[in-house]
Amino acid sequence: MSLIEIGEKDASEYVSQAKEVLNKEHKCTLKGKSRDTVTVVDVAELLKKEGFKTKHVKIDTEEHEVENKKQRISIMIIEMEK
């Protein structure tokens, strides 16, 4: 299953990328960290409006150490299917 990591681009660019993958492979995973989790939801909702389905939604946290301090980052993973 293809993974699309959401970042700085506009949501419409990720929608186009996801549609291409979904039409070929019938499944894809959208993943966003921190502030990009909002864009992940936007992309999933735009895909749903075009007839694609949400299969699973997972919310998680990653821990990183920065300057001897633990930092937690929220992650959202949404699996989509045709």
N, CA, C and O atoms as a printed pandas DataFrame, in Angstrom:
     atom_number atom_name residue_name chain_id  residue_number  x_coord  y_coord  z_coord
0              1         N          MET        A               1    0.849   -1.171    0.000
1              2        CA          MET        A               1    0.000    0.000    0.000
2              3         C          MET        A               1    0.901    1.243    0.000
3              4         O          MET        A               1    1.875    1.321    0.749
4              5         N          SER        A               2    0.564    2.184   -0.833
5              6        CA          SER        A               2    1.371    3.403   -0.959
6              7         C          SER        A               2    1.119    4.363    0.202
7              8         O          SER        A               2   -0.011    4.531    0.659
8              9         N          LEU        A               3    2.190    4.981    0.660
9             10        CA          LEU        A               3    2.127    5.964    1.732
10            11         C          LEU        A               3    2.324    7.352    1.144
11            12         O          LEU        A               3    3.282    7.601    0.412
12            13         N          ILE        A               4    1.400    8.257    1.477
13            14        CA          ILE        A               4    1.525    9.652    1.063
14            15         C          ILE        A               4    1.717   10.467    2.332
15            16         O          ILE        A               4    0.809   10.577    3.157
16            17         N          GLU        A               5    2.908   11.038    2.478
17            18        CA          GLU        A               5    3.192   11.853    3.658
18            19         C          GLU        A               5    2.804   13.290    3.363
19            20         O          GLU        A               5    3.306   13.908    2.424
20            21         N          ILE        A               6    1.907   13.804    4.176
21            22        CA          ILE        A               6    1.376   15.148    3.997
22            23         C          ILE        A               6    2.345   16.144    4.618
23            24         O          ILE        A               6    2.858   15.934    5.717
24            25         N          GLY        A               7    2.584   17.233    3.894
25            26        CA          GLY        A               7    3.526   18.242    4.373
26            27         C          GLY        A               7    3.085   19.645    4.020
27            28         O          GLY        A               7    1.977   20.063    4.358
28            29         N          GLU        A               8    3.954   20.369    3.339
29            30        CA          GLU        A               8    3.766   21.796    3.081
30            31         C          GLU        A               8    2.892   22.130    1.872
31            32         O          GLU        A               8    2.440   23.267    1.740
32            33         N          LYS        A               9    2.648   21.165    0.994
33            34        CA          LYS        A               9    1.887   21.443   -0.221
34            35         C          LYS        A               9    0.415   21.723    0.090
35            36         O          LYS        A               9   -0.062   21.476    1.198
36            37         N          ASP        A              10   -0.279   22.237   -0.904
37            38        CA          ASP        A              10   -1.715   22.481   -0.792
38            39         C          ASP        A              10   -2.456   21.136   -0.785
39            40         O          ASP        A              10   -2.014   20.179   -1.421
40            41         N          ALA        A              11   -3.570   21.068   -0.074
41            42        CA          ALA        A              11   -4.342   19.832    0.032
42            43         C          ALA        A              11   -4.733   19.284   -1.333
43            44         O          ALA        A              11   -4.763   18.068   -1.524
44            45         N          SER        A              12   -5.034   20.163   -2.284
45            46        CA          SER        A              12   -5.460   19.713   -3.613
46            47         C          SER        A              12   -4.372   18.899   -4.319
47            48         O          SER        A              12   -4.685   17.986   -5.083
48            49         N          GLU        A              13   -3.113   19.215   -4.075
49            50        CA          GLU        A              13   -2.019   18.446   -4.675
50            51         C          GLU        A              13   -1.980   17.024   -4.114
51            52         O          GLU        A              13   -1.722   16.069   -4.847
52            53         N          TYR        A              14   -2.237   16.888   -2.812
53            54        CA          TYR        A              14   -2.262   15.565   -2.192
54            55         C          TYR        A              14   -3.482   14.771   -2.649
55            56         O          TYR        A              14   -3.414   13.551   -2.804
56            57         N          VAL        A              15   -4.604   15.469   -2.866
57            58        CA          VAL        A              15   -5.806   14.804   -3.366
58            59         C          VAL        A              15   -5.517   14.212   -4.744
59            60         O          VAL        A              15   -5.861   13.060   -5.009
60            61         N          SER        A              16   -4.895   14.985   -5.612
61            62        CA          SER        A              16   -4.556   14.494   -6.957
62            63         C          SER        A              16   -3.629   13.292   -6.889
63            64         O          SER        A              16   -3.818   12.309   -7.606
64            65         N          GLN        A              17   -2.631   13.375   -6.027
65            66        CA          GLN        A              17   -1.672   12.278   -5.863
66            67         C          GLN        A              17   -2.386   11.028   -5.340
67            68         O          GLN        A              17   -2.150    9.924   -5.830
68            69         N          ALA        A              18   -3.250   11.203   -4.356
69            70        CA          ALA        A              18   -3.972   10.071   -3.766
70            71         C          ALA        A              18   -4.925    9.437   -4.776
71            72         O          ALA        A              18   -5.028    8.212   -4.842
72            73         N          LYS        A              19   -5.617   10.250   -5.555
73            74        CA          LYS        A              19   -6.533    9.723   -6.564
74            75         C          LYS        A              19   -5.792    8.861   -7.579
75            76         O          LYS        A              19   -6.283    7.809   -7.989
76            77         N          GLU        A              20   -4.615    9.312   -7.980
77            78        CA          GLU        A              20   -3.801    8.545   -8.921
78            79         C          GLU        A              20   -3.445    7.180   -8.332
79            80         O          GLU        A              20   -3.564    6.155   -9.004
80            81         N          VAL        A              21   -3.007    7.175   -7.074
81            82        CA          VAL        A              21   -2.645    5.918   -6.405
82            83         C          VAL        A              21   -3.877    5.038   -6.216
83            84         O          VAL        A              21   -3.830    3.838   -6.485
84            85         N          LEU        A              22   -4.973    5.626   -5.758
85            86        CA          LEU        A              22   -6.190    4.849   -5.505
86            87         C          LEU        A              22   -6.738    4.213   -6.778
87            88         O          LEU        A              22   -7.245    3.092   -6.737
88            89         N          ASN        A              23   -6.644    4.900   -7.888
89            90        CA          ASN        A              23   -7.136    4.343   -9.138
90            91         C          ASN        A              23   -6.262    3.200   -9.643
91            92         O          ASN        A              23   -6.742    2.329  -10.368
92            93         N          LYS        A              24   -4.982    3.194   -9.267
93            94        CA          LYS        A              24   -4.077    2.107   -9.672
94            95         C          LYS        A              24   -4.101    0.953   -8.678
95            96         O          LYS        A              24   -4.244   -0.207   -9.064
96            97         N          GLU        A              25   -3.960    1.278   -7.393
97            98        CA          GLU        A              25   -3.764    0.256   -6.361
98            99         C          GLU        A              25   -4.997   -0.012   -5.492
99           100         O          GLU        A              25   -5.023   -0.989   -4.743
100          101         N          HIS        A              26   -6.009    0.838   -5.585
101          102        CA          HIS        A              26   -7.263    0.725   -4.830
102          103         C          HIS        A              26   -7.125    1.020   -3.335
103          104         O          HIS        A              26   -8.127    1.005   -2.620
104          105         N          LYS        A              27   -5.905    1.291   -2.843
105          106        CA          LYS        A              27   -5.695    1.629   -1.433
106          107         C          LYS        A              27   -4.507    2.585   -1.316
107          108         O          LYS        A              27   -3.574    2.532   -2.117
108          109         N          CYS        A              28   -4.555    3.453   -0.311
109          110        CA          CYS        A              28   -3.386    4.275    0.019
110          111         C          CYS        A              28   -3.504    4.732    1.466
111          112         O          CYS        A              28   -4.584    4.713    2.057
112          113         N          THR        A              29   -2.388    5.137    2.012
113          114        CA          THR        A              29   -2.336    5.615    3.390
114          115         C          THR        A              29   -1.877    7.067    3.385
115          116         O          THR        A              29   -0.876    7.412    2.757
116          117         N          LEU        A              30   -2.619    7.910    4.089
117          118        CA          LEU        A              30   -2.270    9.318    4.256
118          119         C          LEU        A              30   -1.697    9.475    5.657
119          120         O          LEU        A              30   -2.267    8.965    6.622
120          121         N          LYS        A              31   -0.570   10.180    5.775
121          122        CA          LYS        A              31    0.061   10.344    7.087
122          123         C          LYS        A              31    0.506   11.790    7.253
123          124         O          LYS        A              31    1.134   12.367    6.365
124          125         N          GLY        A              32    0.174   12.364    8.397
125          126        CA          GLY        A              32    0.605   13.724    8.701
126          127         C          GLY        A              32    1.037   13.831   10.147
127          128         O          GLY        A              32    0.509   13.146   11.023
128          129         N          LYS        A              33    1.997   14.693   10.383
129          130        CA          LYS        A              33    2.515   14.905   11.732
130          131         C          LYS        A              33    2.247   16.338   12.163
131          132         O          LYS        A              33    2.224   17.257   11.344
132          133         N          SER        A              34    2.046   16.509   13.457
133          134        CA          SER        A              34    1.910   17.828   14.066
134          135         C          SER        A              34    0.808   18.648   13.390
135          136         O          SER        A              34   -0.342   18.211   13.347
136          137         N          ARG        A              35    1.135   19.805   12.873
137          138        CA          ARG        A              35    0.130   20.672   12.251
138          139         C          ARG        A              35   -0.432   20.108   10.952
139          140         O          ARG        A              35   -1.517   20.503   10.524
140          141         N          ASP        A              36    0.288   19.198   10.328
141          142        CA          ASP        A              36   -0.165   18.613    9.067
142          143         C          ASP        A              36   -1.315   17.626    9.252
143          144         O          ASP        A              36   -1.896   17.171    8.267
144          145         N          THR        A              37   -1.657   17.285   10.508
145          146        CA          THR        A              37   -2.777   16.383   10.741
146          147         C          THR        A              37   -4.081   17.002   10.241
147          148         O          THR        A              37   -4.977   16.279    9.806
148          149         N          VAL        A              38   -4.198   18.306   10.297
149          150        CA          VAL        A              38   -5.392   18.996    9.795
150          151         C          VAL        A              38   -5.514   18.786    8.287
151          152         O          VAL        A              38   -6.609   18.548    7.778
152          153         N          THR        A              39   -4.408   18.871    7.581
153          154        CA          THR        A              39   -4.415   18.680    6.124
154          155         C          THR        A              39   -4.751   17.231    5.776
155          156         O          THR        A              39   -5.417   16.979    4.771
156          157         N          VAL        A              40   -4.304   16.283    6.586
157          158        CA          VAL        A              40   -4.631   14.873    6.349
158          159         C          VAL        A              40   -6.152   14.688    6.371
159          160         O          VAL        A              40   -6.712   14.016    5.505
160          161         N          VAL        A              41   -6.801   15.279    7.347
161          162        CA          VAL        A              41   -8.265   15.179    7.447
162          163         C          VAL        A              41   -8.915   15.863    6.246
163          164         O          VAL        A              41   -9.866   15.330    5.674
164          165         N          ASP        A              42   -8.416   17.029    5.862
165          166        CA          ASP        A              42   -8.960   17.738    4.698
166          167         C          ASP        A              42   -8.864   16.883    3.440
167          168         O          ASP        A              42   -9.829   16.779    2.683
168          169         N          VAL        A              43   -7.712   16.276    3.217
169          170        CA          VAL        A              43   -7.501   15.438    2.034
170          171         C          VAL        A              43   -8.458   14.247    2.058
171          172         O          VAL        A              43   -9.077   13.932    1.041
172          173         N          ALA        A              44   -8.583   13.592    3.197
173          174        CA          ALA        A              44   -9.488   12.441    3.313
174          175         C          ALA        A              44  -10.930   12.849    3.035
175          176         O          ALA        A              44  -11.655   12.133    2.343
176          177         N          GLU        A              45  -11.345   13.981    3.564
177          178        CA          GLU        A              45  -12.720   14.439    3.351
178          179         C          GLU        A              45  -12.971   14.812    1.893
179          180         O          GLU        A              45  -14.048   14.541    1.363
180          181         N          LEU        A              46  -11.994   15.428    1.244
181          182        CA          LEU        A              46  -12.139   15.756   -0.176
182          183         C          LEU        A              46  -12.217   14.485   -1.021
183          184         O          LEU        A              46  -12.968   14.430   -1.994
184          185         N          LEU        A              47  -11.445   13.471   -0.651
185          186        CA          LEU        A              47  -11.501   12.195   -1.362
186          187         C          LEU        A              47  -12.848   11.511   -1.148
187          188         O          LEU        A              47  -13.381   10.897   -2.072
188          189         N          LYS        A              48  -13.401   11.609    0.052
189          190        CA          LYS        A              48  -14.712   11.023    0.328
190          191         C          LYS        A              48  -15.789   11.669   -0.539
191          192         O          LYS        A              48  -16.704   10.988   -1.002
192          193         N          LYS        A              49  -15.686   12.967   -0.758
193          194        CA          LYS        A              49  -16.657   13.666   -1.608
194          195         C          LYS        A              49  -16.607   13.170   -3.049
195          196         O          LYS        A              49  -17.573   13.311   -3.799
196          197         N          GLU        A              50  -15.459   12.583   -3.428
197          198        CA          GLU        A              50  -15.295   12.065   -4.781
198          199         C          GLU        A              50  -15.555   10.563   -4.857
199          200         O          GLU        A              50  -15.263    9.934   -5.874
200          201         N          GLY        A              51  -16.103    9.986   -3.788
201          202        CA          GLY        A              51  -16.522    8.592   -3.814
202          203         C          GLY        A              51  -15.571    7.583   -3.203
203          204         O          GLY        A              51  -15.881    6.392   -3.183
204          205         N          PHE        A              52  -14.425    8.017   -2.706
205          206        CA          PHE        A              52  -13.490    7.101   -2.056
206          207         C          PHE        A              52  -13.919    6.898   -0.603
207          208         O          PHE        A              52  -14.683    7.697   -0.062
208          209         N          LYS        A              53  -13.433    5.838    0.024
209          210        CA          LYS        A              53  -13.872    5.479    1.372
210          211         C          LYS        A              53  -12.719    5.505    2.366
211          212         O          LYS        A              53  -11.574    5.203    2.029
212          213         N          THR        A              54  -13.052    5.873    3.594
213          214        CA          THR        A              54  -12.096    5.806    4.693
214          215         C          THR        A              54  -12.162    4.400    5.274
215          216         O          THR        A              54  -13.233    3.925    5.650
216          217         N          LYS        A              55  -11.011    3.740    5.344
217          218        CA          LYS        A              55  -10.974    2.376    5.868
218          219         C          LYS        A              55  -10.617    2.373    7.362
219          220         O          LYS        A              55  -11.346    1.791    8.166
220          221         N          HIS        A              56   -9.516    3.011    7.735
221          222        CA          HIS        A              56   -9.070    3.079    9.128
222          223         C          HIS        A              56   -8.535    4.477    9.429
223          224         O          HIS        A              56   -7.990    5.154    8.557
224          225         N          VAL        A              57   -8.704    4.888   10.678
225          226        CA          VAL        A              57   -8.106    6.133   11.160
226          227         C          VAL        A              57   -7.328    5.785   12.418
227          228         O          VAL        A              57   -7.852    5.148   13.333
228          229         N          LYS        A              58   -6.076    6.208   12.453
229          230        CA          LYS        A              58   -5.233    5.926   13.619
230          231         C          LYS        A              58   -4.585    7.224   14.088
231          232         O          LYS        A              58   -4.047    7.989   13.286
232          233         N          ILE        A              59   -4.643    7.457   15.368
233          234        CA          ILE        A              59   -3.981    8.616   15.970
234          235         C          ILE        A              59   -2.891    8.080   16.877
235          236         O          ILE        A              59   -3.124    7.169   17.672
236          237         N          ASP        A              60   -1.696    8.650   16.756
237          238        CA          ASP        A              60   -0.557    8.130   17.508
238          239         C          ASP        A              60    0.339    9.290   17.939
239          240         O          ASP        A              60    0.098   10.444   17.582
240          241         N          THR        A              61    1.355    8.970   18.696
241          242        CA          THR        A              61    2.330    9.962   19.149
242          243         C          THR        A              61    3.730    9.394   18.970
243          244         O          THR        A              61    3.988    8.234   19.291
244          245         N          GLU        A              62    4.627   10.223   18.456
245          246        CA          GLU        A              62    6.044    9.855   18.357
246          247         C          GLU        A              62    6.813   10.682   19.373
247          248         O          GLU        A              62    6.508   11.853   19.599
248          249         N          GLU        A              63    7.803   10.065   19.976
249          250        CA          GLU        A              63    8.672   10.794   20.903
250          251         C          GLU        A              63   10.040   10.987   20.269
251          252         O          GLU        A              63   10.613   10.065   19.688
252          253         N          HIS        A              64   10.543   12.197   20.394
253          254        CA          HIS        A              64   11.886   12.525   19.919
254          255         C          HIS        A              64   12.612   13.229   21.056
255          256         O          HIS        A              64   11.992   13.876   21.901
256          257         N          GLU        A              65   13.929   13.094   21.064
257          258        CA          GLU        A              65   14.706   13.795   22.072
258          259         C          GLU        A              65   15.443   14.952   21.405
259          260         O          GLU        A              65   16.224   14.754   20.474
260          261         N          VAL        A              66   15.181   16.161   21.895
261          262        CA          VAL        A              66   15.814   17.363   21.368
262          263         C          VAL        A              66   16.465   18.080   22.544
263          264         O          VAL        A              66   15.791   18.476   23.495
264          265         N          GLU        A              67   17.775   18.241   22.470
265          266        CA          GLU        A              67   18.537   18.898   23.536
266          267         C          GLU        A              67   18.228   18.303   24.901
267          268         O          GLU        A              67   17.949   19.022   25.860
268          269         N          ASN        A              68   18.284   16.965   24.971
269          270        CA          ASN        A              68   18.048   16.202   26.204
270          271         C          ASN        A              68   16.641   16.349   26.775
271          272         O          ASN        A              68   16.420   16.065   27.952
272          273         N          LYS        A              69   15.696   16.787   25.962
273          274        CA          LYS        A              69   14.299   16.883   26.400
274          275         C          LYS        A              69   13.443   16.051   25.458
275          276         O          LYS        A              69   13.619   16.075   24.240
276          277         N          LYS        A              70   12.513   15.315   26.054
277          278        CA          LYS        A              70   11.607   14.518   25.242
278          279         C          LYS        A              70   10.529   15.434   24.652
279          280         O          LYS        A              70    9.944   16.271   25.340
280          281         N          GLN        A              71   10.296   15.242   23.369
281          282        CA          GLN        A              71    9.300   16.024   22.670
282          283         C          GLN        A              71    8.324   15.060   22.015
283          284         O          GLN        A              71    8.747   14.111   21.355
284          285         N          ARG        A              72    7.032   15.285   22.186
285          286        CA          ARG        A              72    6.023   14.412   21.587
286          287         C          ARG        A              72    5.380   15.103   20.400
287          288         O          ARG        A              72    5.082   16.297   20.431
288          289         N          ILE        A              73    5.173   14.316   19.349
289          290        CA          ILE        A              73    4.564   14.836   18.126
290          291         C          ILE        A              73    3.358   13.963   17.795
291          292         O          ILE        A              73    3.467   12.738   17.737
292          293         N          SER        A              74    2.214   14.597   17.579
293          294        CA          SER        A              74    1.004   13.865   17.194
294          295         C          SER        A              74    1.088   13.431   15.738
295          296         O          SER        A              74    1.638   14.134   14.890
296          297         N          ILE        A              75    0.530   12.255   15.472
297          298        CA          ILE        A              75    0.516   11.699   14.125
298          299         C          ILE        A              75   -0.894   11.213   13.814
299          300         O          ILE        A              75   -1.559   10.623   14.665
300          301         N          MET        A              76   -1.343   11.467   12.583
301          302        CA          MET        A              76   -2.618   10.921   12.137
302          303         C          MET        A              76   -2.371   10.120   10.868
303          304         O          MET        A              76   -1.710   10.580    9.936
304          305         N          ILE        A              77   -2.916    8.916   10.856
305          306        CA          ILE        A              77   -2.789    8.033    9.714
306          307         C          ILE        A              77   -4.197    7.637    9.276
307          308         O          ILE        A              77   -4.978    7.115   10.071
308          309         N          ILE        A              78   -4.514    7.888    8.006
309          310        CA          ILE        A              78   -5.828    7.546    7.477
310          311         C          ILE        A              78   -5.641    6.648    6.258
311          312         O          ILE        A              78   -4.978    7.022    5.291
312          313         N          GLU        A              79   -6.232    5.465    6.319
313          314        CA          GLU        A              79   -6.181    4.558    5.172
314          315         C          GLU        A              79   -7.428    4.781    4.337
315          316         O          GLU        A              79   -8.549    4.783    4.846
316          317         N          MET        A              80   -7.206    4.969    3.044
317          318        CA          MET        A              80   -8.299    5.198    2.108
318          319         C          MET        A              80   -8.372    4.038    1.128
319          320         O          MET        A              80   -7.369    3.372    0.867
320          321         N          GLU        A              81   -9.568    3.797    0.584
321          322        CA          GLU        A              81   -9.721    2.764   -0.431
322          323         C          GLU        A              81  -10.747    3.203   -1.469
323          324         O          GLU        A              81  -11.574    4.085   -1.238
324          325         N          LYS        A              82  -10.655    2.548   -2.621
325          326        CA          LYS        A              82  -11.546    2.871   -3.733
326          327         C          LYS        A              82  -12.901    2.277   -3.531
327          328         O          LYS        A              82  -13.782    2.450   -4.373
